[in-house]
Amino acid sequence: MGRLVPAVTRALDILELFLEGDGTLSAPEVTRRLQLPRTTVHELLTTLAARSYLVQIPDQTGRYRLGVRAYQLGSRYAEQLDLAAEGQQVAREVAETCDETVHVAVLEDADVIYIAKVDSTHAVRMVSAAGRKLPAHCTSVGKMLLASLPPAELESRLAGRDLVAMTENSITEQDVLLAALCDIRERGVAAEHRESNPDVSCVAAPVRDSAGQVVAALSISVPMIRWSEQRENELAELAAKGAGDLSERLGHRGGR
């Protein structure tokens, strides 16, 4: 591994400061927060501004914000993102941690489509496949995605739709579903207990893009022989972390 270049590290530290707060900083603020010499900070700010990574704010002498070059780099990164590929990689990392089946899914109308999947290595595990479509209300990923919709859009997607049952535990009444979605919004994670498969329970968490919109959900599925209330809490936390990691890959900067 090559040696880190101190000047480049300091320049990047300065740029990353602009991801916090209102996105504007002065030289004295940078000096104080990074504990760098004033001369070093002045030279780095001047260099970054000369290359359009920073720009001085009109009518606010000595204050800077991110410049167009930073936007261009971010835009190029966003163009290269592939939700399915990024989801597969994060799902693999989550599965290696818990050794259970992990899915990433997106919403289509009132169904979910699995776009990434990594299997557990256990002999007894959930059997599914990427590309499979299921009714959203029967799955943890689907309920997470439905709960994230604006009220008008949720009403539109469910209007006139029969809530089919996949198991005897599936939700089939809209008022029961709406109550469940309300609870999911408050908790920030979703769960389903043998609602899509009589032998499996799942937990899921939301995946957000750079604009903060929920674009997918990540779930962990576990056979009932390995399920418990404690295990559910542990996996809910892990699903939230995995969804947060995937959100960060998509450019989201909010908290998990």
N, C-alpha and C positions, 0 to 999 in steps of 0.2 A: 504494500500500500504506500502511495506517495506521501510526501510531507505536505501538510496544510500550509497555505500561504497566509500569514497573519493579516496582511493588508486586505486581501480578498475576504477573509473571514469577517473582518471589521466592517467592510462595506456591506456585506450581506446582513450582518447584525443590525446595521442602520436601516436597511430596507425593510427588514422584518418588524422593526418598531412601528412602521406605518400601517401595519395590519391591525393595530390596537387603537382604542379610543376613537377620536373623530378623524383620524388619518392625517393630521397635520402636526408638525413638530418644528421647534426652533433649534438652533445650534446649542444653546445652553441646556435645553431639555435633553438632547441627545448626549451631550457631555455628562450630565448628571446621571442619566439612566444607564449608560454603558461604562461609566468611570474611565473615560479615555481623556487624554490630553486635549485641551481646546484647539491647539494647532492641528493635531491629527484629525479631529472632527471637522474643522473648517476645510482642510484639504480634501477629505473624503466627500463632504457635501458638495464642494465645488466640482469635483470630478464627476460625481453622479449626476449633477445638474447639467454639466457640459455634455454628457452622453444621453440626456433626456430621460434618465431613470427617476429623477426628481425635478421639480419645477418650483420656483419661488412663487408664492401666492401674491397676486396684485393687491396693493393697498394694505398688505400685512408684512412689513419689512422684516426680513430675517426668518420668515416661516416658510416651510416647504410642504409639499404634498407629492404623492407619486406622479410621475410623468408618463407620457405616452408610451415610452419604450417598455415600461413595466406592464402596461395594458396589452401591448402587442405580444409579449411573451406569454402572458396569461391566456390570451385568446388562442394562441397557437397550441398551447398545452390542452385547452378545452377541446379544440378541433380533433386532437388525437385520442381523446378518451373513448373507450368502448365499455359501456356499462356491463355487458355480459363478460368480457374478458377480465375487467377489474373485479367484478363480482365473483368470478370463478377463483381468482387468486385469494381474495379475502375469505371466501368460503373454505378454501383449503386450509388457510391458517387457523380458522375457527375450529374446523373439524380435527385438526391435529391437536388442538388444546383439549377438546372434550371427547373425541372419538365417538361422536354421534353424527347423524346425517344432517347436513346443512344445505339450505336452499336460498337462492335469491330469486324473487319473483316481481313481476310488474302487473299492473291492473289493465285489463282490457274489458271495457263495458262493466259488467258486474262479475267478471271471472278473473282469475289470476293465471298467468303463464309463467312457468318456471324457466328462467333464462340461465341459471347456473346451479350446479348440484355437485356435492362431494359426499360420497358414502362413508358410513361408519365401517370400521374393520371388524366389528362384532359379527358373529354368525347370525344372531337375531338382530335384524335392523329393518328400518323402513325401506320398502321397495318403491322406487319412483323413477322419473326420467326428466331430464331437461327438455323443455318443449311441451310438457303435459299441461293441459288446461283443466282447472277445477272451479267450481262455484266459490266465489270469494267468501261468502258468509260461512262456509264450512271449514275454512282454514285460518290459521293464525296470521299468516302473511296477508291474506285477503281482508280479514277484519281490521288489521293494522292499516292497510291502504284505504279501505272504506272510511275508517275513522278519521283519516287525514284529509278527506275531501271537504270542500266548502259545503254548507248545508244545502244550498240550492242544487249543487251538482250531485250530491248524494241522493237527494229526493228524486232527481231526474233519472239517475241510473237504476234506482229501485222501483220506480213507478211501473205498476202493472206486472211486476216480475214475481213469479212464484218461487218461493224459497224451497227448493227441492232438498230432500233429506238424503244424505249419503250413508248415515248410520242412524240408529235410534236416538243418538245424542245430538244430532244436528239441529240447529235453530231453524224453525220453519215459520215463525210468526214475526212480522216486521217490527211490532212494538218491542218484542223481546230483543231483537237484533239491535234496534236503535238504543235501547238501554245498555246493551253490552258495548256498543261503540262509544257511548258517552263515558263509560267506565274506562275504556281503553285510552281515550283522550286524556283523562286525568292521570292515569298510571304511566303513560308513555310507552308501554309495551303491551302486546296482545298474547293471549294464550287460547288454545283450544284443547279440549280433553275428549278424545275419541269421537270427534265430530266429522272427520273425513275418513278415518280408518278406525275400526273398533279396537285396535290393539296399539294405537299410537297417540301420544299427546305431543303438543308443540308449543313453543314460545317464539315470538317475533318482535322485531324492532324496526323503526323507520329509517330509510336511507334518503338523505337530502342532497340536492344538487347545489351548485354555487349560489343560486338565488334563494336557497332555503326551502325550496319546494320538495315535498316528498315524491320521489320518482320510483321507489322500489321498497321492498322490505326484505330483511334477512331473518330466516327462521332456523331453529334447531329442533329436530324431530327425534323422539325417544320412544322405544317400545315400553309398554306399561310395566314390564317386569323390571325395568331400571328407573321407573318414575317414582318420585316422592315429592312432597311439598318442599323439602329442603333442596332437592335436585332442581325443581322448577325455579326456585329463587336464584340458584347458582347459574343456571343456564339463561335466565332472563337477563342477568347482569352481563354474561358473556355475549349474548346476542346484541345487547345494546352497545357493547364495546366494538363488536365486529361491524355493526351497522354504522357506528361512528367512524371507524377506520375507513370504511368504504365511502362514506360521505366526504371525508377529508380528501380522498383520492379524486372525488368529483369536484373538489374546489370549495366545499362548504367549510366555513370558518366558525360556525356557531358551536355552543357547548353541546355535549352529548346528553 
